[in-house]
Amino acid sequence: MEATGRTQENEAKWRRPVSSYGSMKSDDTDSDEEEEEEEEEEEEAGSSVCPESTGLHVLRSDSPKTLDSTPSQQTEPAAAAAVDTRSIELDESSENDEALPEDVLFPSPPEPAEPFEPDDTNQAGGDGQPGTLHPEQDLPHVFKSIQSILASLSSKELCHFLMSLYQRKAGVTLQQAMEGDILDIVNRILENFGQDDSILFTIRTLEYLDKKPEAAELQTRCWRALIRSQLKEYFIRKYRFVHEGVVQAGKQRRLDDVYVEPQISVDPSHKLRPPAPLWAPPTFVGVNHLFRLQKDDGQPVRTVLTTGIPGIGLTVSVGRFSLDWAEQRSNKDLQVVIKLSFRDLWFLQSSGSDSQKMSIMEVIGFFYPECKGIKCLKSEDCKFLIIMDSFDCYKAPLDWENTPVIKDNHTKARTDVLIVNVIRGTLLRGARVWILGRRAAVSQIPSQYIDIVTEIQGFSDQMKDDYLTKRFQDGELARRIATHYKRLPMLAVLARQPVVCWIIATVFESYYRYQGYGAHPPRLTPFYIDILIFQTNRRLQSYDGKAGNDLKWSGEDKQLLINMGKMAFKMLERNASVFFEADVKECGLKLTEAAVFSGVCTELPAAHTDGRREFCFIHFSFQEFMAALYVFMMFRSESKNVLSSGLLAKILKPKDQNKSAAALVQCAVQRALSAPLGRYDMFLRFLCGLLSPQCHDKMLCGFFYKHSTPKMSGLAEAQRVLEKTIETAQRKNRDRVENLRECLREMTQRDA
């Protein structure tokens, strides 16, 4: 009985522990089969499975991760001795070190089985692009590479390596660090550090032990996994948290906690125009499925162009895509993802001299030092993506016809030449390219270089509610906010822009969460002011390079907005909703300033019948707001009533009365009542809202004029004019009464 007990005890000690990484398959199939037969014979004979030639048994790990995994078998290659590493002293003069032959080999178990790849509905598709990792980036390859390198170390070197494991990883005892064979050691390293950090730990430890050739060999074997690991850390650090709207210290949120994916429509024509006819329902695609699309010939797309109006979520969509790739939630088949922002490329171009040239690989290495000398971008089996964000931030013109063709990734050229050749597809030939920018900027790219055009359409009604629900853990607060903003139809329409949803959430939270902050929630005008201020500050940061704490508006910034308001007012007088380049120049503006940098305009996807480019404001109501802002600023800053003309100027006497707030309101009301229903209604509402002290004294002050500017007078009289007009309209123009009441609510900033 005692002999039997000892035999079972020895067998339990010798048997391989269950592995966290699945069963191991031997490289030597014949040897495996022979040894399995021998083991079966020994088991039948009731003898111990411990080979007599070694006289040693391997101590097993007590790791719960190991014990709860699938069991596997270990076979010992010929002429290899299993060594108990705990018996080896670390002293340099140890007799055990001298007694051990230098050519002692540790058991070299083969790599683990391929891990099970679960069905991924986000990656599945008929495009032949499975969402699985490249074999050299997956766990079995990493496991086998580390195992092979450690197996080449001598017993003394391996003990020093294990001591580093003991010293570097908290919670690992000396006994746990020293026990086991090579397979156990690699298993333990991966369990404690994870796949990516295991490679780095092994390389750094080998370099510390002066085993630089082995460290270099491991780095060469796992360079794909290392590059993905370093890019993953960068994207997670950059995009895991997001600053909604403006950047404020301590005001960041987890992207997963607030992100709601907007609707992204696909233009099947592959050109910068809507799919037409207008009744045709749009085709929507998820941001992570952009490179699952196919061209007309069935081939995967190479170049995807994504556009959208300002504030629609272009940059956040890039963050969502990059973070999902980094965390292996989607697009796992992309081995490398590199983001080359046009803002950074413009900085690179403007900061260097005209004679300074770089190759595209040097540009990548400049922004991503971990990718210096990367060779996989030339490999045919390397599937990688270049994200080129913020096209509108590149201020230099691109010559698509005369730019020389470059085919070598190491040829040096100016930045604009490199950009054109990357988009053409002659540089980084194997890359997928994702270009994002405002339509007025990206429309210059020739359509033959674009495979698919997509446009972010923003939030649907349900998505708006989903955003508020995700952002606020207080469901009652989210419900109250949603209920109130939906009472303002124009605000509900603008809320399809994620940035407007953020403004709504921020403003209403202040009114509803903090007791006594405000008795009456804001009306419509304050939100339009918030949008204008936000887009202007964003322009100063994105295009002028100003810091977040240095966003003081200059005289040119104010004049730009006033000139745009003047253009909007002229369009309103002509009853026009689009403008052309000639209209921009007539108001003293530059096309790029108005259509791209301002953040309140966009280019229409289809050109005019005569070939001219058409532009418009982000929404027709915003055009009316800008027109009202122009009229108000002329009255506030220059004491000029631009609405008084002709007969009205003669009726309103004396002349100084023409400069009163009441006269301004009277002129605006007369325009609204004399024009067809709806033409000046929103304009009048915004003008009355701007006359509210809460809007012009608290919100505009400090941006358009100094805080020391004298306050406006005659507002009570202007309110009485509006109230009297409502009384008259109830008898003569009942169809106008409700809009006039809305104007009164805007002026008082109260619902009553």
C-alpha positions in Angstrom: 0.0 0.0 0.0 2.8 2.4 0.9 4.5 1.6 -2.4 1.3 2.2 -4.3 0.8 5.6 -2.5 4.3 6.7 -3.3 3.8 5.7 -6.9 0.6 7.8 -7.2 2.3 10.7 -5.5 5.2 10.6 -7.9 2.8 10.3 -10.8 0.8 13.3 -9.6 4.0 15.4 -9.3 5.2 14.4 -12.8 2.0 14.9 -14.7 1.8 18.2 -16.6 -0.5 20.8 -15.0 -3.5 21.9 -16.9 -2.6 24.9 -19.2 -4.3 28.2 -19.6 -3.6 28.2 -23.3 -5.0 24.8 -24.5 -3.3 21.6 -25.4 0.2 21.5 -26.7 1.1 19.7 -30.0 4.6 18.4 -30.4 6.7 19.3 -33.4 8.0 15.7 -33.5 5.0 13.6 -34.2 6.8 10.3 -34.4 8.5 10.9 -31.1 5.1 11.8 -29.5 3.4 8.7 -30.7 6.3 6.4 -29.5 6.3 8.1 -26.1 2.5 7.9 -25.7 2.7 4.2 -26.4 5.5 3.8 -23.8 3.4 5.8 -21.2 0.4 3.5 -21.9 2.5 0.4 -21.4 3.9 1.8 -18.1 0.4 2.7 -16.9 -0.8 -0.8 -17.7 2.2 -2.2 -15.7 1.3 0.0 -12.8 4.8 1.6 -12.8 5.7 5.3 -12.3 5.6 7.6 -15.3 8.7 9.5 -14.1 11.6 8.5 -16.4 14.4 6.8 -14.5 17.1 8.5 -16.5 16.4 11.9 -15.0 15.8 11.0 -11.4 14.0 14.4 -11.0 10.4 15.5 -10.9 9.1 18.9 -11.8 7.3 21.0 -9.2 4.0 22.3 -10.3 2.5 25.7 -10.1 -0.4 26.3 -7.7 -1.8 29.0 -10.0 -5.6 28.9 -10.0 -5.6 30.0 -13.7 -3.5 27.0 -14.5 -5.6 24.5 -12.4 -8.9 25.6 -14.0 -7.8 25.2 -17.6 -7.8 22.4 -20.1 -5.2 19.7 -19.4 -2.4 19.0 -21.7 0.4 16.5 -22.0 4.1 17.1 -22.0 6.6 14.9 -23.8 10.3 15.1 -23.3 12.5 15.3 -26.4 15.4 12.9 -26.8 18.6 13.7 -25.0 17.0 16.5 -23.0 17.1 16.6 -19.2 14.4 18.0 -17.0 16.0 20.3 -14.4 14.6 21.4 -11.1 15.6 25.1 -11.3 15.0 25.6 -7.5 18.1 23.5 -6.7 20.4 25.8 -8.6 22.1 28.4 -6.5 22.4 32.0 -7.7 25.9 32.4 -6.4 28.4 32.9 -9.2 30.8 30.4 -7.6 28.1 27.8 -7.0 29.3 24.2 -7.5 25.9 23.3 -8.9 26.6 25.7 -11.8 29.9 24.0 -12.5 28.4 20.5 -12.2 25.7 21.2 -14.7 26.9 20.7 -18.3 26.7 23.8 -20.5 24.7 21.9 -23.1 21.9 20.9 -20.8 18.6 21.5 -22.7 15.4 22.4 -21.0 12.3 20.6 -22.3 11.1 22.5 -25.3 7.4 21.9 -25.6 5.8 23.1 -28.8 3.4 26.0 -29.1 -0.1 25.9 -27.8 -3.0 25.1 -30.0 -4.7 27.8 -32.0 -7.2 29.6 -29.8 -10.9 29.3 -30.6 -12.1 32.3 -32.6 -15.7 33.0 -31.7 -18.2 34.1 -34.2 -18.0 37.9 -34.6 -21.0 39.3 -36.2 -19.3 42.7 -36.5 -16.5 41.2 -38.6 -18.5 38.6 -40.6 -19.3 39.5 -44.2 -19.0 38.3 -47.7 -16.0 40.5 -48.5 -13.4 37.9 -47.7 -11.9 40.0 -44.9 -12.2 37.9 -41.7 -11.7 39.9 -38.5 -8.9 37.6 -37.1 -5.4 38.5 -36.0 -2.4 37.9 -38.2 -0.8 34.6 -37.0 2.3 36.5 -35.9 0.3 38.8 -33.7 -1.7 36.0 -32.0 -0.9 34.2 -28.8 0.4 30.9 -30.1 3.2 32.6 -32.0 4.2 34.8 -29.0 4.1 31.7 -26.8 6.3 29.7 -29.1 8.8 32.6 -29.6 9.4 33.2 -25.9 9.6 29.5 -25.3 12.2 29.0 -28.0 14.4 31.9 -26.7 14.2 30.7 -23.1 15.1 27.2 -24.1 18.4 28.5 -25.6 19.5 29.8 -22.2 21.8 27.9 -19.9 20.5 26.8 -16.5 22.4 29.6 -14.8 21.0 32.2 -17.2 17.5 30.9 -16.8 17.7 31.2 -13.0 18.8 34.8 -13.3 15.8 35.3 -15.6 13.4 33.7 -13.1 14.8 36.0 -10.4 13.9 38.9 -12.5 10.4 37.5 -12.8 10.2 37.2 -9.0 11.5 40.7 -8.4 9.4 42.4 -11.1 6.0 40.9 -10.5 4.2 41.5 -7.2 2.4 38.5 -5.8 4.7 35.9 -7.3 6.6 34.0 -4.6 10.2 32.8 -5.1 9.0 29.3 -5.1 6.4 30.0 -7.8 9.0 31.8 -9.9 11.5 29.0 -9.7 9.3 25.9 -10.1 8.4 24.2 -13.3 9.9 23.6 -16.8 10.1 26.0 -19.7 6.5 25.5 -20.6 5.4 26.4 -17.1 7.6 29.4 -17.1 6.3 30.8 -20.3 2.7 30.0 -19.2 3.4 31.9 -15.9 4.9 34.9 -17.7 1.9 35.2 -20.0 -0.5 34.9 -17.1 1.2 37.6 -15.0 2.0 40.1 -17.7 -0.4 39.5 -20.6 0.6 38.9 -24.2 2.0 42.3 -25.0 3.9 43.0 -21.8 5.3 39.5 -21.8 7.3 40.2 -24.9 8.6 43.5 -23.6 9.5 41.9 -20.2 11.4 39.1 -21.8 13.3 41.4 -24.1 14.3 43.9 -21.4 15.3 41.1 -19.0 17.4 39.5 -21.7 19.1 42.8 -22.4 19.7 43.2 -18.6 21.3 39.8 -18.5 23.6 40.8 -21.5 21.8 38.4 -23.8 21.3 41.0 -26.5 21.4 38.6 -29.5 18.6 36.6 -27.9 16.7 39.8 -27.2 17.1 41.0 -30.8 16.0 37.6 -32.1 12.8 37.7 -30.0 12.1 41.2 -31.2 12.5 40.1 -34.8 10.2 37.2 -34.3 7.5 39.3 -32.6 7.9 42.6 -34.3 4.3 42.6 -35.7 2.9 41.9 -32.2 5.2 44.6 -30.7 4.1 47.3 -33.2 0.5 46.5 -32.6 1.0 46.6 -28.9 2.7 50.0 -28.9 0.1 51.5 -31.2 -2.6 50.0 -29.1 -1.3 51.7 -26.0 -1.1 55.0 -27.9 -4.7 54.8 -29.1 -6.1 53.7 -25.7 -4.3 56.5 -24.0 -5.5 59.0 -26.5 -9.1 57.9 -27.1 -10.3 56.0 -24.0 -11.4 59.3 -22.5 -13.0 62.1 -24.5 -13.5 65.8 -23.8 -17.0 66.7 -24.8 -17.2 70.0 -26.7 -14.4 72.1 -25.2 -11.3 70.8 -23.4 -11.5 71.4 -19.7 -9.3 69.9 -16.9 -11.1 67.2 -15.1 -14.1 67.3 -17.4 -13.3 64.2 -19.5 -15.5 61.2 -19.7 -15.0 57.6 -20.8 -15.8 57.3 -24.5 -17.8 54.2 -23.9 -20.0 56.0 -21.4 -21.2 58.7 -23.7 -20.7 57.5 -27.3 -23.7 56.8 -29.5 -22.8 55.9 -33.0 -24.3 58.4 -35.5 -25.8 57.4 -38.8 -23.3 57.2 -41.6 -24.8 57.2 -45.1 -23.0 55.6 -48.1 -23.0 57.3 -51.5 -23.2 54.5 -54.1 -22.2 56.8 -56.9 -18.7 57.2 -55.4 -18.9 60.9 -56.1 -19.4 64.0 -54.0 -23.1 64.2 -54.6 -26.1 62.7 -52.9 -27.3 59.3 -54.1 -30.5 60.7 -55.7 -33.3 60.4 -56.3 -34.3 62.2 -53.1 -37.0 59.6 -52.2 -34.5 56.8 -52.2 -33.7 55.7 -48.7 -30.1 56.2 -47.7 -27.8 53.2 -47.0 -26.2 53.4 -43.6 -23.0 51.7 -42.4 -21.3 51.4 -39.0 -18.0 53.2 -38.5 -16.3 49.9 -37.9 -17.7 48.5 -41.2 -16.3 51.1 -43.5 -13.6 48.9 -44.8 -16.0 45.9 -45.2 -17.6 47.7 -48.1 -16.9 46.7 -51.7 -16.5 48.5 -54.9 -18.7 47.9 -57.9 -16.4 45.2 -59.1 -16.7 43.3 -55.8 -13.2 44.2 -54.7 -12.6 45.6 -51.2 -12.4 49.4 -51.0 -9.0 51.0 -50.6 -9.9 54.7 -50.1 -12.9 55.8 -48.0 -13.9 59.5 -47.8 -16.1 60.6 -44.9 -17.6 64.1 -44.8 -20.0 65.9 -42.6 -21.1 69.4 -41.4 -19.2 71.0 -38.5 -20.0 69.4 -35.1 -21.4 66.2 -36.6 -18.8 63.9 -35.0 -16.0 63.3 -37.5 -13.1 63.3 -35.0 -15.0 61.3 -32.4 -15.7 58.7 -35.0 -12.0 58.3 -35.6 -11.6 57.9 -31.9 -14.2 55.2 -31.7 -12.7 53.3 -34.7 -9.2 53.5 -33.2 -10.2 52.5 -29.7 -12.2 49.5 -30.9 -9.2 48.4 -33.0 -6.8 48.8 -30.1 -9.0 46.8 -27.8 -9.5 44.1 -30.4 -13.3 44.7 -30.6 -13.3 45.1 -34.4 -11.1 45.1 -37.5 -8.7 42.7 -35.9 -7.4 41.8 -39.3 -5.8 45.3 -39.7 -2.3 44.6 -38.5 -1.3 48.3 -38.2 -3.4 51.4 -37.9 -1.6 54.8 -38.2 -3.3 58.1 -37.9 -1.7 61.0 -39.8 -3.7 64.1 -39.0 -3.6 66.8 -41.7 -3.2 69.2 -38.8 0.1 67.5 -37.9 1.1 67.3 -41.5 0.5 71.0 -41.9 2.6 71.7 -38.8 5.3 69.5 -40.4 5.2 71.5 -43.6 5.0 75.0 -42.1 7.7 74.4 -39.5 10.3 73.2 -42.0 12.2 75.0 -44.7 11.3 74.6 -48.4 14.4 72.6 -49.0 13.7 70.1 -46.1 12.2 66.9 -47.5 11.2 63.6 -45.9 10.1 60.3 -47.1 6.7 58.9 -46.1 8.4 56.3 -43.9 10.3 59.2 -42.2 7.0 61.0 -41.6 5.5 57.9 -40.0 8.6 57.5 -37.9 8.5 61.1 -36.8 5.0 60.8 -35.4 5.3 57.2 -34.3 8.9 56.5 -33.2 7.9 52.8 -32.5 7.3 52.4 -36.2 10.8 53.6 -37.3 12.3 51.2 -39.7 9.1 49.2 -39.9 9.3 46.8 -42.8 5.9 45.1 -42.8 4.3 47.9 -44.7 6.0 46.5 -47.8 4.8 42.9 -47.2 2.0 41.7 -49.4 0.3 40.0 -46.4 0.3 43.2 -44.3 -3.1 44.7 -44.2 -2.8 48.2 -42.6 -4.8 51.4 -42.5 -3.8 55.1 -42.7 -6.3 57.5 -41.1 -6.0 61.0 -42.5 -8.2 63.2 -40.3 -9.1 66.9 -40.5 -8.4 67.5 -44.2 -9.6 71.1 -43.8 -6.7 71.8 -41.5 -4.1 71.5 -44.3 -4.0 75.1 -45.5 -1.7 74.7 -48.5 -3.2 73.9 -52.0 -2.7 70.4 -53.4 -1.8 70.1 -57.1 -3.4 66.9 -58.2 -2.4 67.2 -61.9 1.2 68.3 -61.8 2.5 66.6 -58.6 5.2 64.1 -59.6 4.5 60.4 -59.1 6.4 58.7 -56.3 6.4 54.9 -56.0 9.2 54.3 -53.5 8.3 54.7 -49.8 11.8 55.9 -49.1 11.9 58.7 -51.7 12.1 62.1 -50.0 9.7 64.9 -51.1 7.7 67.8 -49.7 4.8 67.0 -47.5 2.2 68.1 -50.0 3.7 65.8 -52.6 3.6 62.9 -50.2 0.0 63.5 -49.4 -1.1 63.5 -53.0 0.8 60.3 -53.7 -0.6 58.5 -50.7 -4.2 59.4 -51.8 -3.3 58.4 -55.4 -2.2 55.0 -54.1 1.4 55.1 -55.5 2.9 55.5 -52.0 2.0 52.9 -49.3 0.4 50.8 -52.0 -0.9 48.2 -49.7 -2.6 50.6 -47.4 -6.3 51.3 -46.8 -6.8 55.1 -46.6 -9.5 56.8 -44.6 -9.8 60.5 -45.3 -12.1 62.7 -43.2 -12.9 66.4 -43.5 -15.5 69.0 -44.2 -17.1 68.8 -47.6 -16.0 72.3 -48.7 -12.4 71.1 -48.2 -12.4 67.5 -49.4 -14.4 68.4 -52.6 -11.0 69.3 -54.2 -10.0 65.6 -54.2 -10.5 64.1 -57.7 -13.2 61.4 -57.6 -11.1 58.8 -59.3 -8.9 58.5 -56.2 -11.9 57.8 -54.0 -13.6 54.4 -53.8 -16.5 55.1 -51.4 -17.9 58.4 -50.2 -19.7 58.4 -46.9 -21.3 61.2 -44.9 -22.1 61.3 -41.2 -25.7 62.3 -40.9 -25.8 62.6 -37.1 -28.3 61.4 -34.6 -31.8 60.1 -35.2 -34.5 61.0 -32.7 -33.8 57.7 -30.8 -30.1 58.3 -30.8 -30.6 61.7 -29.2 -32.5 60.1 -26.3 -29.9 57.3 -26.1 -27.1 59.9 -25.7 -28.9 61.7 -22.9 -29.7 58.4 -21.2 -26.0 57.2 -21.4 -24.6 60.5 -20.3 -26.8 60.9 -17.2 -27.1 58.0 -14.7 -30.1 59.9 -13.4 -32.8 58.7 -15.7 -35.3 61.3 -14.4 -32.9 64.1 -15.3 -32.4 62.7 -18.8 -36.1 62.5 -19.3 -36.8 66.0 -18.1 -34.1 67.4 -20.4 -35.4 65.4 -23.4 -38.9 66.6 -22.7 -38.0 70.2 -22.6 -35.7 70.5 -25.6 -38.2 68.7 -27.8 -40.7 71.6 -27.1 -38.4 73.7 -29.2 -38.7 72.2 -32.8 -35.7 74.1 -34.2 -33.4 72.9 -31.4 -34.7 69.4 -31.8 -33.6 69.5 -35.5 -30.2 70.9 -34.7 -29.7 68.2 -32.0 -28.9 65.7 -34.8 -25.4 67.2 -34.4 -23.7 65.4 -31.4 -22.0 68.7 -30.4 -25.5 70.3 -30.1 -26.7 67.4 -28.0 -23.7 68.0 -25.7 -24.6 71.7 -25.4 -28.2 70.8 -24.6 -27.1 68.3 -22.0 -24.6 70.8 -20.4 -27.0 73.8 -20.3 -30.1 72.0 -19.1 -28.1 70.1 -16.5 -27.2 73.4 -14.9 -30.8 74.4 -14.7 -32.2 71.1 -13.5 -29.5 69.6 -11.3 -28.6 72.7 -9.1 -31.5 74.0 -7.0 -32.1 77.6 -7.4 -29.7 78.1 -10.4 -32.5 79.3 -12.7 -36.2 79.4 -12.4 -36.8 79.2 -16.1 -35.0 76.9 -18.5 -33.5 78.7 -21.5 -35.3 79.4 -24.7 -34.0 79.0 -28.2 -31.6 81.9 -28.7 -29.1 81.0 -26.0 -28.4 77.6 -27.6 -27.6 79.3 -31.0 -25.2 81.7 -29.2 -23.6 78.7 -27.5 -23.1 76.9 -30.8 -21.6 80.1 -32.4 -19.2 80.6 -29.5 -18.2 76.9 -29.5 -17.5 76.8 -33.2 -15.5 80.0 -33.1 -13.4 78.9 -30.2 -12.8 75.6 -32.0 -11.7 77.5 -35.1 -9.2 79.4 -33.0 -7.8 76.1 -31.6 -7.9 74.0 -34.7 -6.9 76.4 -37.4 -5.1 79.2 -35.6 -3.3 77.0 -33.1 -4.4 78.9 -29.9 -4.3 77.2 -26.5 -7.5 76.5 -24.6 -6.7 79.2 -22.1 -6.0 81.8 -24.8 -9.2 82.1 -26.8 -9.7 85.8 -26.7 -11.4 87.0 -29.8 -9.5 89.5 -31.9 -11.1 92.3 -33.9 -10.7 90.2 -37.1 -12.5 87.3 -35.4 -15.5 89.5 -34.5 -15.5 91.1 -37.9 -15.5 87.7 -39.6 -18.8 86.8 -37.8 -20.3 90.2 -38.4 -19.5 89.9 -42.2 -21.0 86.4 -42.2 -24.1 87.8 -40.5 -24.3 90.5 -43.2 -24.2 87.9 -45.9 -26.9 86.0 -44.1 -29.1 89.1 -43.9 -28.7 89.8 -47.6 -29.6 86.2 -48.4 -32.7 86.6 -46.2 -33.7 89.7 -48.0 -33.4 87.8 -51.4 -35.2 84.9 -49.8 -32.2 82.7 -50.8 -30.8 79.7 -48.8 -27.6 79.2 -50.7 -24.7 81.4 -51.5 -21.8 81.4 -54.0 -18.2 82.5 -54.0 -19.2 85.9 -55.4 -21.5 86.5 -52.4 -18.7 85.7 -50.0 -16.3 88.2 -51.7 -19.0 90.9 -51.8 -19.2 90.8 -48.0 -15.4 91.1 -47.6 -14.9 87.4 -46.8 -12.6 84.7 -48.1 -14.2 81.5 -49.3 -12.2 79.2 -47.0 -12.9 81.4 -44.0 -16.6 81.3 -44.5 -17.2 77.8 -45.9 -14.6 75.8 -43.9 -13.1 77.6 -40.9 -16.2 79.3 -39.6 -17.8 76.1 -38.5 -21.3 77.4 -39.3 -21.4 76.8 -43.1 -20.9 73.8 -45.4 -20.7 73.1 -49.1 -23.7 71.5 -50.9 -22.8 68.1 -52.4 -24.0 69.0 -55.9 -22.7 71.9 -58.0 -25.1 74.5 -59.4 -26.4 74.0 -62.9 -23.9 76.4 -64.3 -21.0 74.6 -62.5 -20.6 77.0 -59.6 -20.0 75.6 -56.2 -22.9 76.1 -53.8 -22.7 76.7 -50.1 -25.2 77.2 -47.2 -25.3 77.5 -43.5 -25.4 74.3 -41.4 -29.2 74.9 -41.1 -31.6 77.5 -42.5 -32.5 78.6 -39.0 -28.8 79.3 -38.3 -28.8 81.6 -41.3 -31.7 83.5 -39.8 -29.8 83.6 -36.4 -26.7 85.1 -38.1 -28.8 87.7 -39.9 -30.4 88.7 -36.6 -26.9 88.8 -35.0 -25.7 91.2 -37.7 -28.7 93.5 -37.2 -28.3 93.4 -33.4 -24.5 94.1 -33.5 -25.0 97.0 -35.9 -27.5 98.5 -33.4 -25.4 97.6 -30.3 -22.0 98.6 -31.5 -22.7 101.3 -34.0 -26.2 102.6 -33.0 -27.4 101.8 -36.5 -30.8 100.4 -37.4 -30.2 98.6 -40.7 -33.9 97.7 -40.8 -35.1 101.3 -41.1 -35.4 102.5 -44.7 -37.7 104.3 -47.0 -41.2 105.0 -45.6 -40.4 103.5 -42.1 -37.6 106.0 -41.6 -40.0 108.9 -42.3 -42.7 107.6 -40.0 -40.4 107.1 -37.0 -39.8 110.6 -35.7 -37.7 112.1 -34.3 -34.5 110.7 -35.8 -32.9 109.7 -32.5 -36.0 107.5 -31.8 -34.8 105.5 -34.7 -31.9 104.4 -32.6 -34.0 103.0 -29.7 -34.5 99.3 -29.0 -38.3 99.9 -29.4 -37.8 101.3 -32.9 -35.6 98.3 -33.8 -38.3 95.9 -32.7 -41.0 97.9 -34.5 -39.1 97.7 -37.8 -38.5 94.0 -37.4 -42.2 93.4 -36.6 -43.3 95.4 -39.6 -41.0 93.4 -41.9 -42.4 90.1 -40.5 -46.0 91.2 -40.8 -45.6 92.6 -44.3 -43.8 89.5 -45.7 -45.3 86.1 -46.5 -45.9 84.0 -43.5 -42.7 82.4 -42.2 -40.1 84.5 -44.1 -39.0 86.7 -41.3 -40.6 84.9 -38.3 -37.5 83.1 -37.1 -35.4 86.2 -37.7 -37.7 88.2 -35.5 -37.6 85.6 -32.8 -33.8 85.5 -32.7 -33.6 89.3 -32.7 -36.0 89.5 -29.8 -33.9 86.8 -28.0 -30.7 88.8 -28.6 -32.3 91.8 -27.0 -32.8 89.8 -23.8 -30.3 90.8 -21.1 -29.5 87.2 -20.4 -28.3 86.8 -24.0 -26.5 90.0 -24.9 -25.4 91.0 -21.4 -24.3 87.6 -20.0 -23.5 85.5 -23.1 -22.2 87.9 -25.9 -20.5 90.3 -23.5 -16.8 89.5 -23.4 -16.8 88.1 -26.9 -18.2 90.8 -29.1 -17.7 93.7 -26.7 -16.1 94.4 -23.4 -17.7 93.9 -20.0 -17.3 97.7 -19.4 -19.6 98.5 -22.3 -22.7 100.5 -21.1 -25.8 98.4 -20.8 -28.6 98.8 -23.3 -31.6 101.0 -22.4 -35.2 101.0 -23.6 -35.7 97.3 -23.3 -38.9 97.6 -21.3 -40.3 99.9 -24.0 -39.4 97.3 -26.7 -41.2 94.6 -24.7 -44.3 96.9 -24.5 -44.2 97.4 -28.3 -44.2 93.6 -28.8 -47.0 93.1 -26.3 -49.1 95.8 -28.1 -48.4 94.2 -31.5 -49.7 90.9 -30.1 -52.9 92.5 -28.9 -53.5 94.1 -32.4 -52.7 90.8 -34.2 -55.3 89.0 -32.2 -57.9 91.1 -34.0 -56.3 91.4 -37.5 -53.6 88.7 -38.0 -54.5 85.8 -35.8 -52.2 83.5 -37.9 -49.3 85.6 -36.7 -50.2 85.6 -33.0 -48.4 82.4 -31.9 -45.1 83.4 -33.5 -45.3 86.9 -31.9 -45.9 85.2 -28.5 -42.8 83.1 -29.2 -40.9 86.3 -29.8 -42.0 87.6 -26.5 -40.9 84.5 -24.7 -37.5 84.8 -26.3 -37.2 88.4 -25.2 -38.2 87.6 -21.6 -36.6 84.1 -21.6 -39.6 82.7 -19.9 -42.2 80.1 -21.1 -45.1 82.2 -19.9 
